[in-house]
Amino acid sequence: KDSLLYLLKIDKSDDRLVYAESKHQFDWQIEQETKTIEGFTVQKAITSFTGRAYTAWFTTEIPISDGPYKFNGLPGLILEISDFESEWNFEFVGLKKLSPKQDFQLKFNQLIKTSPAELKATNLRYRKDPFTYVNNPNITISPEVHQKYIESFAEMLEKENNPIELE
């Protein structure tokens, strides 16, 4: 299929948000340089994505055109990828054959279709004030404690100033 589903479950709620986007977001430049990662021969590739330039290392020994986060489109599995400033790094840690085989089913009727902007806004609204977002009648806190939580969450969010997608 030509689309990638991005899913996010809002913690402590039943909200499962999803949006689809094209898998063909990457214009890879495959280099000749190779190295070994965890016993696999990997080859270097370079791309740009949402305001960052990335170096990826992929192996054709695992013929799956996929990788971490949204990265895909190379002729093998991406085992390592990082942006040029090394602010975002993904590293392969291993493969494990599951026995017995694990089935995975996605229940689309439980997903809320959204857009990237709406997902980001909803997640931010939750993270700024989870108590109000979840609106659970079993959770009761005083207004003073609630305000302290909001201030604490605001401080935490202020420190999270390096999103993977800049644009």
Beta strands, then each sheet from edge to edge (+ up, - down):
strand 1: 3-9
strand 2: 16-22
strand 3: 29-37
strand 4: 40-49
strand 5: 52-59
strand 6: 77-83
strand 7: 89-91
strand 8: 112-113
sheet 1: 1+ 2- 8-
sheet 2: 3+ 4- 5+ 6- 7+
end
